[in-house]
Amino acid sequence: MADEAKAKGNAAFSSGDFTSAVNHFTDAINLSPTNHVLFSNRSAAHASLHQYQEALSDAKKTVELKPDWAKGYSRLGAAHVGLNQFGEAADAYSKGLEIDPSNEALKSGLADASSRSRAAAPQNNPFGGAFKGPEMWAKLSADPSTRGFLKQPDFVNMMQEIQRSPSNLNLYLKDQRVMQSLGVLLNVQIRTQAGDEAEAMEEDEMVVNEPEIAKKPEPEVAEEKERKEKALKEKEMGNAAYKKKDFETAIKHYSTAMEIDDEDISYITNRAAVHLEMGNYDECIKDCDKAVERGRELRSDYKMVAKALTRKGTALGKMAKVSKDYEPVIETYQKALTEHRNPDTLKRLNEAERAKKELEQQEYFDPAIGDAEREKGNEFFKEQKYPDAVKHYTEAIKRNPKDPRAYSNRAACYTKLGAMPEGLKDAEKCIELDPTFSKGYSRKGAVQFFMKEYDNAMETYQEGLKHDPNNQELLDGVRRCVQQINKANRGDLTPEELKERQAKGMQDPEIQNILTDPVMSQVLSDLQENPAAAQKHMQNPMIMNKIQKLISSGIVQMK
């Protein structure tokens, strides 16, 4: 049963329904609480819902249950990354690599966690402590030389940036207001022109705001603008070459753009796209990793980082067609989705999950083992140990999904266990695989009979007899259905049976359609008030069939 819940969880995860996936994996864990794979899968589902604390808890349980399983550490690292615990994530990935040194997913995870850890770590700055906490604002507000700066939005923004990352102080040291503020915060007397102006403004209560005179760009600003424009032109030439499929030229232009301006990761991701188109997957992955690392350092738009990860996943997917290893592909797409939930990335993730599942089924395919498992199931069935029998029939199906006998036998087990919907589903799959296999029809008919759907059971048995006219099991099924239908026709149902049939019939969509059909409403009226008209109606086979269904369901009673 745990395998069934796990399969439902995997299907929900592949379709992007992560909430249902969590619920199904939880059901499976309740049935098999020592299965490390179930905790691993639920951890991935929680992470996809951005429930990283729950993902971490499940990942820790996975490692606890199976400490020598590398994938558990991959889940642990991913959960730590989601919680912005990059140091712990790097440790988890490193431990996983000790178990499986060639695991690409762990290597990629370690590189990502390490780069994000470096980006998040505060840079050493001898003056960094001066800008911490609300005390900074209090000191600047109390000092007459800096109080006026707090009314200037650009100054406030600069100070907030320095608070977030003290290393940003180096960017603003040329601003006289920052220098003046630094002096105040360090209790050092620094007299600047900006400070004098600030004091003058504070002393003069009637300040007239003069229109600002636009400052001429400093040489450095002009040089930076020229540099970025030059890099952008190289990118545009690279784009033009890419569209013409002149890939070598495109790479040349993107590389030049990267050399000119290393603060725009789009140049790197564009070059990665060219490598991907050329089939240079290793080079594409290197560029994508470089773009992610540089993007973290620059605090680039998360969508750009997600784009780089998605491109890397695509390259890994191309390689997986040969290596048959889809795990790094799936983990890379999952990382991309934590950055930005893009529908295209989600679609690619689902495709990778599906490819992995199909590959696992192909590798697991073994008809001989399937036959052996089916025989084990038969032995347990004879001993009336139906849950054990289901387990072996399920394994037989995994080993040979095209064997109708395994589905037929598991349908019989489900019927014994009272799991009618599951039994019906297996019986229908059995018939789908082999429409001439009479057992499939007898299993389906038996389920329908137990569900008191006698008309449907009758149709199933009759359909089976078309393929095997002398099958005694099918003939007996028809006989039992006729007895139940005739019992209703004669009005021999007990009050309890009648009430049960009527309640079930009213839920049947076919019965509902018959009762709401205007023609049938007239027919039913004639049956009670106009016997002559009713006789004419009975000569119509379609109407007679509908009346028979109403009689069988207990809705209409014949006296």
PyMOL commands that set and color helices and strands:
alter all, ss='L'
color gray80, all
select helices_A, chain A and resi 2-14+18-31+36-48+52-65+70-82+86-99+104-120+128-131+135-142+144-151+153-164+166-172+176-186+193-203+219-243+247-260+266-278+281-298+302-323+327-339+343-364+367-382+386-399+404-417+420-433+438-450+454-467+472-489+495-506+509-516+518-529+531-538+541-552
alter helices_A, ss='H'
color red, helices_A
deselect
rebuild
show_as cartoon
